Amino acid sequence: METIIRWHGHSTFEIIVGGQNIILDPWLNDNPKSDIKVKDLKKVDLLAVSHGHVDHFGDTMEILRNTDAKLISTPVISWYVQLRGITRESGRNIALAQGGTYKDGNMRVSMVNAVHPSALFGDEWPVLKQYYPDGGAVGYVVRTPDDHSIYFAGDTDVFMDMQLIEKIYHPDVAILPIGGSFTMDVETVMLAIEMLKPKYLIPAHFNTHPGVAIDFDAFLKSMEEKYPQVKVIVTEPGEDFILEK
């Protein structure tokens, strides 16, 4: 059973396993790098949100209202969504905390730590410029029936618990932010690679706007020099990277 990883620009990723899909940090409509808009989504089985910043929580509410998607998020974000009509009792609003795992069809989704300040930019933000505490940022590990393990870090600095993520989940793919300013940069991500030991690195959260601009060619050169055994996956938004069984 092949596993498809599709980048939709910035930190929005879609993982497809056996026809079932999960979209992580669904920022599409206002994402200048995205290849699609919410209206283009034909089907969404699962959403997973790492934290409430507008470029990660993004279009979560619109997708929930327009599809039958289930949401995986932190308890605070889950409570916000419940108050806006997508209840936990519906089975579409799943709250986890770090260490928790949700199993659905072809996927096991586990919530892990991240190190990042946060707030929830929800429905009120575009008009009222109002946001809420959101309980902090997290990451996710998605595991498939073929034992692929995909670590999606969300927004984070490097932190020592990445050693535990490697020990527990053995990620063969690491999706890591590299843009600096708000996350790891091209230097500190090297420390993350050392701890996580992935086969593949998919960079995220870079060159979307000037605040996260990097010299990507220099980054690729550093990776080749320091970790030639790790394959850096470079795709354009909308292109697929396929993990074979």
N, C-alpha and C positions, 0 to 999 in steps of 0.2 A: 504494500500500500504506500504510494508515494506521498510525501509531505511537501506542500508548496508554501513558500514564504514569499509574500508579495509586499513590497514597500510602496506606500502611498505618499511618500514625502515626509520630511521632518521626523517625527517619532511615531507615525501611524503605520502599523503593520497588520497584514492579514495573513493568517495561517490557515491552510486548507488541508484537511486530512479526510480522505474517503468521501469527498463531497460536503463535509461539515466544515464550517468556517468560524473563526474567531477573529474579531478586529480589536486590536490593542490600541488604546489612546486615539479614539476616532475624531481627529481634527481634519475635516475635509473641505467644508464650504469656504472658509477664510484662509486656508493653508495655501500659500503662494506656490508651493512645490507639488501639490496634490494633482494626480492625474484624473481624479473623479470628484463628483459632488455627492451629497447624500442622495439626491434624486436618482443617481445612477446605480445605487445598490439594489440588486435584484433579490438578495436573500442575506440575512444575517442571523446566524444561530446564536452566537455568543458575543458579548462585548466584555472587555476587561479594561478598567480605568486605573491608572497608577496613582493619580492625584488630581486635584481639582483645578489646576491652572488652565487657562483658556485654551492653550495649545495642546492640551491632553484630554481634559474632560470634553472640550470642544462641542461636538454635535451629538453627544450622548443622548440628550433628551429628545431631540428630533428623531433619531434613529429608533429609540424605544417607542415613540408615539406612532411611527410609520411602519414598523415591522413587528414581528413576534419575537424579537431577540430577547435573550436573557442577559442580565447585567451582573458581572462579578465586580465587587468593589469593597472598599473599607466600610466599617459600620456607619461612620458619619455620612459618607456619600450615599450609602444605601438608605439611611434615614431621610436625607434630603429628597431622594427620588421617591420614597414612599409617600412623603407629604405632598408630592405632585402627581400622585395617582397610580404609580406603578408599585403595587404593594408586595411585600414579602410573601403574603399569603397566595399571591397569584402564581408563585413559582418562577417569576421572571426577575426577581430582585434578590440576588444572593449576596449576603454579607460574609466576608471572611476577615480574619486577622492573620498576621504573620504566623506561618506554620500550618495554616488551614489549607485544605485541598478540596476542590469541587470536581466531581467526575460527571462527565456528560458524553455519552456516545464514544467517539474516537479520541476524546481528549481528557486528560487530567490536568487541572490548572491549579497550581500551588502558589500562594502568596508568600513573598519573602521580603526581607528588609530593603530599605533604600535610605540614603542620607540626603535630604533636600527640604528646604523650607516650602511651605505650601499654604494654599487657601482655595476655597471653592468658588469658581466663577460660573454661576448657574444661570437660570433663566433671567434673573434680575439684572445681570451685568450689562447687557447692551444698552438698556434704557436708563436704569437707576445708578449704574456704576457701583452696585452693592455686591459684596462678596462675603463669604462666611468661613469660619474655621472648618477645616476638612479632615482633621485627624492625622495628617501627615502623609508622606509619600511612601509607596511600596513598589516592589517589582513583582514579576511573575515568572514561573517556570511552567512551560507547556510540555507535557509528555504524551507520546502517541503509542498506539498498540505495537508499533515496530521499534519501540524503545528509543526513539529520537527524543532528546531533551533540549528544549530551546529556552534559554534564559533571556528574558526581556527585562532590562534593568530600569526602564522608565528614565526619570531624571535622577541622577545620583552622583555624588563624589565616589571615589574609590574608598572602600572600607574593609576592615579586616575580616568581617563575616563572609566576604566572598569566598574565603577558604572553606567555610561550612557549606556554602551553596555548591561548591565543587565536590565536597565530600559526600553530601547527601544526594545531589541530583545529577552529578557528572555531566554537565551540559556539553553537548557536541557543537551547539551553536550558541554564540553569545551576541546579543543585540545590545550594543553599548553606545551611550552618548559620548561624543568626542569634541563638541564645539566650544567647551570652556565657558567662562563667565558665570554660568548657572549650573554646570555639571563638570565632569571630568574633561580634561583637555587631551591633546595628542601626546603629552608626556605622561600624565597620571594614568591614562588608560593602559599604558604598558604594564603598570603594576597590577591592574585588574587582570590582564591577560595572564600574567605570571601566576596569579592565584587560581583563576578559573580553568586554565588549561583547555580551552576549546579547540576543536578542529577547524571551526569556521568563525570568523568575526564579521558581523554586519554592522557597520557604523551608522549612527543616527544622530539627530539633533545637531546638524552642522550645515553651514552655508544657506540657511533659510532666510536669514536677515543679517545685517552687519554685526549684531551682538554675538553671533555664533559663527562668525567667519573664520575659516582656517585655510592653511595651505595644504590642500588634500594630497597633492603629489608628494610633498615632504612627509606627510603622514604615511603614505604607502611605502616610501623609501625606508622610513624608520622601522616599519613593521617587517619589511623584507630583511633588514639587517639584524633585528633583534629576535624575531620570531618567524623564521622562514617556514617552519612547519605549520603555521596557522594560515589558512587561506582566507584572504580578505575578499568578501563578496561585494562587488560593485555593480549595482543595477540602476537603471533609471526608474523613476516612479511608474508603477504599472507593470514592470517586468517581473518575471518569476524566477526564483531560485528553487530548484527541485532537489530535495533530499531523497535519495533512493533508499530502499529497504536495506 
